[in-house]
Amino acid sequence: MFDLGRTLIAAAARNPHALALVDGDQRLSYAELLDRAQRLVSGLDAIGITRGDRLLIVLQNRAECAILHWATQLAGVIATPINWRANADEVEFFITNSAATAVVYESVSADAVNGSAAAAPLPRIAIGAPTTGSIDFEDLLAHPPAHDVPRATPRDVSLMLYTSGTTGRGKGVPRRHHAERAAAIAHVAQNTYRSGEVTLGVMPLYHTMGVRSLLAMALINGTFVCLPRFDVRRALELISAERVTNLYLVPTLYHDLLAHADFQTTDTTSVTKLGFAGAAMTDGLLARLVVAFAPELFVNHYGSSEIYTFTVEQNAAVKPGSAGRAGINTEVRVIGISSHDPTNIVATGEEGQIIATLDGDEAFEGYWKRPDADAKALHHGWYLTGDIGYVDVYGDLFVTGRVDDMIITGGENVLPAEIESILSMHPAVAENAVVGLADERWGQRVTAFVRRSAAVTDTELDSWCQQSDLANFKRPRAFIFVEDIPKSPVGKILRRMLVAGDYREEQAESDS
């Protein structure tokens, strides 16, 4: 199998004039992208960054970030991207934990990098915000292109992602070139991408979804349209102006697109394929997206940083809630919730813990310097996802929640997803999240946090639940109306913040 550096070289040879990258007025063909990446390799050489080094990247989705990712693949350097919103303490942790040998940053992340003691002695490469002692990114691009590339093998580590850290700072996930390329090929196949597709590059390049979009476009000589941070109006402008053909987003961003005042007047007819991942999508949002886009393909992609694809459902709107069947590079099973035995497979329709094989082409091999995490998640050649679900009579997987999110109320097990889906269908509910709050009698009290789009009372929502198929013991016993549902940068609900009371209730005058 090719390494990823050779993947870019092949893309440039195959169709050198195809449009590879768009960032504002900057438009690069594949030949131009390869040239800049090769120049950057020479620049990294000049400051002593060599094969096997980890390069901490604290950037938004901009052309320089995409060029840098490809340059690291050509050079055999391990890209280590983190959230550009990280503060100085977090940058300190990531530098120390990853043993990074250099840092790349921009103006939006300059304070955090400059505030980190661990960053001070390292080469610090600045984009648009050079400070005393830093190296200007443009100076690195001024070097002649390196031609002794690619330097990595398919077995070398391509990048190290950090998990989203909804319960902490996250864990390092080293991923090899062959696994990254296999995941990109699977992404192309499972989304039936054609040559020359155009994707909106808004999912961050420190997240597996963003990286996958970038790599997949190279395989088909498609175009990656940079959107540095999610701005709905700008996203709609780019979809129309660049004739974006596919969207691969988290549900939150789809919700925000549809909710924006400009959506109805924006030409989105070029979009024929929708894909989502990162979180479950409610039935209500699925239905609205079908009406809004009438997509020829609507993919629910279920996976993780550790193993890119678990399962894929290519008809998400036809079978709401279904995560589909195993991707082309993996195998999944559902075993007893508290079991570590991959042969302890539960019966059809019975809920259990979802596991995926570590023998698949897309799988990682273990966390970075975290034997405790390995001991928890890796057993007998299988990865324990921590998700709960079941397989229906047709062989399709349904993900019903997280082991850690399970609510135990009065001795009964309750998962939030089912309740959230029912509440999402109410026309006055914009967003909702369900958690278990401590209760002296019940152990945990099922509680729904709701962001309203119109006037509605807790009594009306309770009646809505009673009229549904929801079992009585699963009904929320309390409704709390909030200004926002707390989420991670990639749209995952941060339930721990709700449990901890870290939210803002609606102002009293807006209550009904």
C-alpha positions as CSV (number, residue, x, y, z in Angstrom):
1,M,0.0,0.0,0.0
2,F,1.1,3.6,-0.7
3,D,2.1,5.8,2.2
4,L,0.3,9.2,2.3
5,G,3.2,11.1,0.8
6,R,3.1,9.0,-2.3
7,T,-0.7,9.4,-2.3
8,L,-0.3,13.1,-2.9
9,I,2.4,12.6,-5.5
10,A,0.1,10.2,-7.4
11,A,-2.8,12.7,-7.2
12,A,-0.6,15.4,-8.7
13,A,0.7,13.1,-11.5
14,R,-2.8,11.8,-12.2
15,N,-4.4,15.2,-12.7
16,P,-2.0,18.1,-12.0
17,H,-4.4,20.8,-12.9
18,A,-7.4,19.6,-10.8
19,L,-8.4,22.1,-8.1
20,A,-7.1,20.7,-4.8
21,L,-7.6,23.5,-2.3
22,V,-9.6,26.7,-1.9
23,D,-9.1,29.2,0.9
24,G,-10.6,32.6,0.2
25,D,-8.8,33.9,-2.9
26,Q,-6.2,31.2,-2.7
27,R,-6.8,28.4,-5.2
28,L,-4.2,25.6,-5.6
29,S,-4.1,22.8,-8.1
30,Y,-2.7,19.5,-7.2
31,A,0.6,20.3,-8.8
32,E,0.8,23.6,-6.9
33,L,-0.2,21.8,-3.6
34,L,2.6,19.2,-4.1
35,D,5.1,22.0,-4.9
36,R,4.3,23.9,-1.7
37,A,4.3,20.8,0.4
38,Q,7.7,19.8,-1.0
39,R,9.0,23.3,-0.3
40,L,7.7,23.1,3.3
41,V,9.6,19.8,3.7
42,S,12.8,21.6,2.8
43,G,11.9,24.3,5.3
44,L,11.3,21.8,8.1
45,D,14.6,20.2,7.2
46,A,16.3,23.5,7.6
47,I,15.1,23.9,11.2
48,G,16.0,20.4,12.2
49,I,12.6,18.7,12.1
50,T,13.2,15.1,10.9
51,R,11.4,11.9,10.2
52,G,9.7,10.5,13.3
53,D,9.5,13.9,15.1
54,R,6.1,15.0,16.4
55,L,5.0,18.5,15.2
56,L,2.3,20.1,17.3
57,I,-0.2,22.0,15.1
58,V,-2.5,24.6,16.6
59,L,-4.3,25.9,13.5
60,Q,-7.7,26.5,12.1
61,N,-8.8,25.0,8.8
62,R,-6.8,27.1,6.5
63,A,-4.6,26.5,3.4
64,E,-1.4,26.4,5.4
65,C,-2.8,23.7,7.7
66,A,-3.7,21.5,4.7
67,I,-0.3,22.1,3.1
68,L,1.4,21.3,6.4
69,H,-0.5,18.1,6.8
70,W,0.7,16.9,3.4
71,A,4.3,18.1,4.0
72,T,4.5,16.0,7.2
73,Q,3.3,13.0,5.3
74,L,6.0,13.5,2.7
75,A,8.7,14.1,5.3
76,G,7.7,11.2,7.6
77,V,7.0,13.7,10.4
78,I,4.1,12.9,12.7
79,A,1.4,15.5,12.5
80,T,0.0,16.2,16.0
81,P,-2.9,18.6,15.6
82,I,-4.8,20.0,18.5
83,N,-7.8,22.3,19.0
84,W,-6.8,25.8,18.1
85,R,-9.0,27.0,21.1
86,A,-6.6,25.3,23.5
87,N,-5.4,27.5,26.4
88,A,-1.7,27.8,27.6
89,D,-2.1,25.0,30.2
90,E,-3.6,22.7,27.5
91,V,-0.8,23.5,25.0
92,E,1.7,22.8,27.8
93,F,0.1,19.4,28.4
94,F,0.0,18.4,24.7
95,I,3.6,19.5,24.1
96,T,4.8,17.5,27.1
97,N,2.6,14.5,26.5
98,S,3.4,14.2,22.8
99,A,7.1,15.1,23.2
100,A,6.7,17.5,20.4
101,T,9.8,18.9,18.8
102,A,8.2,22.1,17.3
103,V,5.0,24.0,17.3
104,V,3.0,25.7,14.5
105,Y,0.5,28.3,15.4
106,E,-1.4,31.4,14.1
107,S,-2.7,34.6,15.6
108,V,-5.7,33.0,17.2
109,S,-3.6,30.5,19.1
110,A,-0.5,32.8,19.7
111,D,-1.3,33.7,23.3
112,A,-1.7,30.1,24.3
113,V,1.5,29.0,22.6
114,N,3.5,32.0,23.9
115,G,2.1,31.3,27.4
116,S,3.4,27.8,27.5
117,A,6.8,27.3,29.1
118,A,7.3,24.0,27.3
119,A,6.9,25.8,23.9
120,A,9.5,28.4,24.7
121,P,12.7,26.4,23.9
122,L,11.1,24.7,20.8
123,P,11.1,26.0,17.2
124,R,7.9,28.0,17.0
125,I,6.5,28.4,13.5
126,A,4.1,31.3,13.1
127,I,1.5,32.0,10.4
128,G,0.5,35.6,10.1
129,A,1.6,36.4,13.7
130,P,5.4,36.1,14.0
131,T,6.7,37.1,17.4
132,T,10.1,37.4,18.9
133,G,12.0,34.2,18.5
134,S,9.4,32.6,16.1
135,I,9.9,31.4,12.6
136,D,7.8,32.8,9.8
137,F,5.9,30.1,7.9
138,E,6.4,31.9,4.6
139,D,10.2,31.7,5.1
140,L,9.9,27.9,5.2
141,L,7.9,28.0,2.0
142,A,10.7,30.0,0.3
143,H,13.0,26.9,0.2
144,P,13.4,24.9,-3.0
145,P,11.2,21.9,-3.1
146,A,12.5,18.6,-1.6
147,H,12.7,15.8,-4.2
148,D,13.9,13.1,-1.9
149,V,10.3,12.3,-0.9
150,P,8.3,10.4,0.2
151,R,10.4,9.4,3.3
152,A,7.8,7.4,5.2
153,T,6.7,3.8,4.8
154,P,3.2,2.6,5.1
155,R,4.1,1.2,8.6
156,D,5.3,4.6,9.9
157,V,3.1,6.7,12.1
158,S,1.3,9.4,10.0
159,L,-0.3,11.5,12.8
160,M,-1.4,11.5,16.4
161,L,-4.9,12.6,17.1
162,Y,-6.1,13.3,20.6
163,T,-9.5,12.1,21.6
164,S,-12.1,14.8,22.2
165,G,-11.6,14.7,25.9
166,T,-15.2,15.1,27.0
167,T,-14.2,13.6,30.3
168,G,-10.6,15.0,30.5
169,R,-7.8,16.2,28.3
170,G,-8.0,13.3,25.9
171,K,-5.7,10.4,24.9
172,G,-3.2,10.3,22.1
173,V,-4.1,8.0,19.2
174,P,-1.1,7.3,17.0
175,R,-2.2,6.2,13.5
176,R,0.0,4.7,10.8
177,H,0.1,5.7,7.1
178,H,-1.6,2.4,6.0
179,A,-4.5,2.8,8.4
180,E,-5.0,6.4,7.4
181,R,-5.0,5.6,3.7
182,A,-7.3,2.6,4.2
183,A,-9.7,4.8,6.1
184,A,-9.7,7.4,3.3
185,I,-10.3,4.8,0.7
186,A,-13.2,3.4,2.7
187,H,-14.6,6.9,3.1
188,V,-14.6,7.4,-0.7
189,A,-16.3,4.0,-1.2
190,Q,-18.8,4.2,1.5
191,N,-19.9,7.7,0.4
192,T,-19.7,6.8,-3.3
193,Y,-17.6,9.8,-4.1
194,R,-16.8,10.5,-7.7
195,S,-13.8,12.1,-9.3
196,G,-13.8,15.8,-8.8
197,E,-16.1,16.0,-5.8
198,V,-16.1,19.3,-3.8
199,T,-16.3,19.1,0.0
200,L,-16.7,21.8,2.6
201,G,-13.6,21.6,4.8
202,V,-15.1,22.7,8.0
203,M,-14.7,19.7,10.3
204,P,-11.4,20.5,12.1
205,L,-8.2,19.1,10.9
206,Y,-7.4,18.0,14.4
207,H,-10.4,15.7,14.2
208,T,-10.7,12.4,12.3
209,M,-13.6,13.7,10.3
210,G,-11.6,16.7,9.0
211,V,-8.5,14.6,8.2
212,R,-10.6,12.1,6.4
213,S,-12.2,14.7,4.2
214,L,-8.8,16.1,3.2
215,L,-7.3,12.7,2.4
216,A,-10.4,11.4,0.5
217,M,-10.3,14.4,-1.8
218,A,-6.8,13.6,-2.8
219,L,-7.7,10.1,-3.8
220,I,-10.3,11.4,-6.3
221,N,-8.6,14.7,-7.2
222,G,-11.4,16.5,-5.5
223,T,-11.5,20.0,-3.9
224,F,-11.2,20.8,-0.2
225,V,-12.8,24.2,0.5
226,C,-11.4,25.6,3.7
227,L,-13.7,27.1,6.3
228,P,-11.4,28.1,9.2
229,R,-14.2,28.1,11.8
230,F,-17.9,27.3,11.4
231,D,-19.8,30.4,10.4
232,V,-23.2,29.5,9.0
233,R,-23.5,32.5,6.6
234,R,-20.0,31.9,5.3
235,A,-20.7,28.2,5.0
236,L,-23.8,28.8,2.9
237,E,-21.9,31.3,0.7
238,L,-19.2,28.7,0.0
239,I,-21.6,25.9,-0.7
240,S,-23.2,28.1,-3.4
241,A,-20.1,29.8,-4.8
242,E,-17.9,26.7,-4.9
243,R,-20.7,24.3,-5.9
244,V,-20.0,22.0,-3.0
245,T,-21.2,18.5,-3.9
246,N,-21.0,16.7,-0.5
247,L,-21.3,17.7,3.2
248,Y,-19.7,15.6,6.0
249,L,-20.7,17.3,9.2
250,V,-21.7,16.6,12.8
251,P,-25.5,16.9,13.4
252,T,-25.1,20.2,15.3
253,L,-23.8,21.9,12.2
254,Y,-26.6,20.6,10.0
255,H,-29.0,21.9,12.6
256,D,-27.4,25.4,12.4
257,L,-27.4,25.4,8.6
258,L,-31.2,24.7,8.4
259,A,-31.9,27.2,11.2
260,H,-30.1,30.2,9.5
261,A,-32.2,32.8,7.9
262,D,-30.2,32.6,4.7
263,F,-30.7,28.9,4.1
264,Q,-33.9,29.3,2.1
265,T,-32.4,31.8,-0.3
266,T,-29.1,29.9,-0.8
267,D,-28.6,27.7,-3.9
268,T,-27.6,24.4,-2.4
269,T,-28.7,22.3,-5.4
270,S,-25.1,21.2,-6.0
271,V,-25.1,19.2,-2.8
272,T,-26.1,15.6,-3.6
273,K,-24.5,13.6,-0.8
274,L,-24.9,14.1,2.9
275,G,-22.9,12.4,5.6
276,F,-22.8,12.7,9.3
277,A,-20.8,11.3,12.2
278,G,-19.6,12.3,15.7
279,A,-23.0,12.0,17.4
280,A,-26.5,10.6,16.8
281,M,-28.9,12.5,14.7
282,T,-32.4,12.9,15.9
283,D,-35.3,11.7,13.7
284,G,-36.6,15.3,13.5
285,L,-33.4,16.6,12.0
286,L,-33.1,13.7,9.6
287,A,-36.6,14.4,8.2
288,R,-35.9,18.1,7.8
289,L,-32.6,17.5,6.0
290,V,-34.3,15.2,3.5
291,V,-36.8,17.9,2.7
292,A,-34.2,20.6,2.5
293,F,-31.6,18.8,0.3
294,A,-33.3,15.8,-1.2
295,P,-29.9,14.0,-1.2
296,E,-29.2,11.0,-3.4
297,L,-27.2,9.5,-0.6
298,F,-27.5,10.1,3.2
299,V,-24.8,8.4,5.2
300,N,-24.7,7.8,8.9
301,H,-21.0,7.0,9.6
302,Y,-20.3,5.4,13.0
303,G,-16.7,5.3,14.1
304,S,-14.0,6.9,16.2
305,S,-10.4,8.2,16.1
306,E,-9.2,4.8,17.1
307,I,-10.9,2.9,14.3
308,Y,-12.2,5.2,11.7
309,T,-15.2,3.1,10.6
310,F,-17.3,0.8,12.8
311,T,-20.4,0.7,10.7
312,V,-22.1,2.6,7.8
313,E,-25.8,3.2,7.0
314,Q,-26.2,4.6,3.5
315,N,-29.9,5.2,3.8
316,A,-30.0,7.1,7.1
317,A,-33.3,8.8,6.5
318,V,-35.0,5.6,5.4
319,K,-34.1,3.8,8.6
320,P,-33.7,6.5,11.3
321,G,-31.4,5.5,14.1
322,S,-29.7,2.7,12.2
323,A,-25.9,2.8,12.1
324,G,-26.0,0.2,9.5
325,R,-23.5,-2.6,9.1
326,A,-19.7,-3.0,9.4
327,G,-17.6,-0.9,7.1
328,I,-15.5,-2.5,4.4
329,N,-12.4,-2.7,6.6
330,T,-13.7,-3.9,9.9
331,E,-15.9,-6.3,11.9
332,V,-18.2,-5.4,14.8
333,R,-20.0,-7.4,17.5
334,V,-22.4,-6.7,20.4
335,I,-21.4,-8.5,23.6
336,G,-22.5,-8.4,27.2
337,I,-22.4,-4.9,28.6
338,S,-19.9,-5.8,31.4
339,S,-18.0,-8.5,29.4
340,H,-14.5,-8.4,27.9
341,D,-15.1,-11.6,26.0
342,P,-15.6,-11.1,22.2
343,T,-17.3,-14.5,21.9
344,N,-20.0,-13.4,24.5
345,I,-22.3,-12.2,21.7
346,V,-25.8,-11.1,22.8
347,A,-29.0,-12.2,21.2
348,T,-30.6,-10.3,18.3
349,G,-32.4,-7.2,19.7
350,E,-30.6,-7.4,23.0
351,E,-28.6,-4.4,24.1
352,G,-24.9,-4.9,24.8
353,Q,-21.5,-3.3,24.4
354,I,-20.3,-2.6,20.8
355,I,-16.8,-3.9,20.0
356,A,-14.7,-3.7,16.8
357,T,-11.8,-5.8,15.7
358,L,-8.3,-4.5,16.0
359,D,-7.3,-6.6,12.9
360,G,-9.1,-4.2,10.6
361,D,-7.2,-2.1,8.1
362,E,-8.3,1.2,9.8
363,A,-7.5,0.3,13.4
364,F,-4.9,1.8,15.7
365,E,-2.7,-0.3,17.9
366,G,-3.0,1.4,21.3
367,Y,-2.9,4.7,23.0
368,W,0.1,6.9,23.4
369,K,1.7,6.3,26.8
370,R,-1.6,5.2,28.3
371,P,-1.3,1.5,29.4
372,D,-4.3,2.2,31.7
373,A,-6.5,3.2,28.7
374,D,-5.2,0.2,26.7
375,A,-6.1,-2.1,29.6
376,K,-9.6,-0.7,29.7
377,A,-10.4,-0.7,25.9
378,L,-8.3,-3.4,24.3
379,H,-9.1,-7.0,24.9
380,H,-8.4,-10.2,23.0
381,G,-7.7,-8.3,19.7
382,W,-10.9,-6.2,20.0
383,Y,-11.6,-2.6,20.8
384,L,-14.3,-1.9,23.4
385,T,-16.0,1.2,22.1
386,G,-17.8,2.1,25.3
387,D,-21.0,2.4,23.3
388,I,-24.2,0.4,23.9
389,G,-26.4,-0.9,21.1
390,Y,-28.2,-3.8,19.5
391,V,-28.5,-5.6,16.2
392,D,-32.0,-5.9,14.7
393,V,-33.4,-8.8,12.8
394,Y,-32.1,-7.4,9.6
395,G,-28.5,-7.3,10.8
396,D,-28.4,-3.5,11.3
397,L,-26.7,-1.9,14.3
398,F,-28.5,0.6,16.5
399,V,-26.4,2.7,18.9
400,T,-28.5,3.5,21.9
401,G,-26.0,5.3,24.2
402,R,-22.7,5.3,26.1
403,V,-22.0,2.9,28.9
404,D,-21.0,6.0,30.9
405,D,-24.2,7.8,30.0
406,M,-26.6,5.1,31.2
407,I,-29.1,6.3,33.7
408,I,-30.1,3.9,36.4
409,T,-33.4,5.0,37.9
410,G,-35.3,2.8,40.4
411,G,-33.2,-0.1,39.3
412,E,-34.1,0.3,35.6
413,N,-31.5,1.1,32.9
414,V,-32.4,4.1,30.8
415,L,-30.4,5.4,27.8
416,P,-30.8,9.1,26.8
417,A,-30.9,8.7,23.0
418,E,-34.4,7.3,22.8
419,I,-35.8,10.0,24.9
420,E,-33.9,12.7,23.1
421,S,-35.2,11.5,19.8
422,I,-38.8,11.7,20.9
423,L,-38.4,15.2,22.3
424,S,-36.6,16.3,19.2
425,M,-39.8,15.7,17.2
426,H,-41.7,18.3,19.2
427,P,-41.9,21.5,17.0
428,A,-41.0,23.7,20.0
429,V,-37.8,21.8,20.8
430,A,-34.7,23.2,19.1
431,E,-32.2,20.9,21.0
432,N,-32.3,18.7,24.0
433,A,-30.1,16.5,26.2
434,V,-31.1,13.9,28.8
435,V,-29.0,13.0,31.8
436,G,-29.5,11.4,35.2
437,L,-29.3,13.7,38.2
438,A,-28.8,12.4,41.7
439,D,-32.1,11.5,43.5
440,E,-32.4,10.2,47.0
441,R,-35.4,7.9,46.2
442,W,-34.7,6.8,42.6
443,G,-30.9,6.9,42.6
444,Q,-31.0,9.0,39.5
445,R,-33.8,11.2,38.1
446,V,-34.3,11.3,34.4
447,T,-33.9,15.0,33.5
448,A,-34.3,16.7,30.1
449,F,-32.5,19.9,29.3
450,V,-34.3,21.7,26.5
451,R,-33.5,24.6,24.3
452,R,-36.8,25.9,23.0
453,S,-37.5,27.3,19.6
454,A,-41.0,28.3,20.6
455,A,-43.1,28.6,23.7
456,V,-43.7,25.2,25.4
457,T,-44.1,24.1,29.0
458,D,-42.8,21.2,30.9
459,T,-46.4,19.9,31.2
460,E,-46.8,19.9,27.5
461,L,-43.5,18.1,26.9
462,D,-44.4,15.5,29.5
463,S,-47.7,15.0,27.7
464,W,-45.8,14.6,24.4
465,C,-43.7,11.8,26.0
466,Q,-46.8,10.1,27.4
467,Q,-48.4,10.0,24.0
468,S,-45.3,8.4,22.4
469,D,-44.1,4.8,22.6
470,L,-41.7,5.7,25.5
471,A,-42.0,3.5,28.5
472,N,-43.3,5.3,31.6
473,F,-40.2,4.7,33.7
474,K,-38.1,6.4,30.9
475,R,-40.2,9.6,30.9
476,P,-38.2,12.7,32.1
477,R,-39.3,13.6,35.7
478,A,-37.9,17.1,35.3
479,F,-37.5,19.6,32.4
480,I,-34.9,22.4,32.6
481,F,-35.1,25.1,29.9
482,V,-31.6,26.3,29.0
483,E,-30.0,28.9,26.7
484,D,-27.7,26.4,25.1
485,I,-26.8,22.7,25.3
486,P,-23.1,22.5,26.1
487,K,-21.0,20.7,23.4
488,S,-17.5,19.9,22.5
489,P,-15.9,21.7,19.5
490,V,-17.0,18.9,17.3
491,G,-20.6,18.8,18.5
492,K,-20.7,16.1,21.1
493,I,-23.0,16.9,24.0
494,L,-21.0,17.4,27.3
495,R,-23.4,15.7,29.7
496,R,-20.9,16.0,32.5
497,M,-21.4,19.8,32.4
498,L,-25.1,19.4,32.8
499,V,-24.7,17.0,35.7
500,A,-22.3,19.4,37.3
501,G,-24.7,22.3,36.9
502,D,-22.5,24.1,34.4
503,Y,-25.3,25.5,32.2
504,R,-27.4,28.7,31.9
505,E,-31.1,28.5,32.4
506,E,-33.4,30.6,30.2
507,Q,-34.2,34.0,31.7
508,A,-37.4,33.9,33.7
509,E,-39.3,36.3,31.5
510,S,-38.9,33.8,28.5
511,D,-40.5,31.0,30.4
512,S,-44.0,29.9,29.6
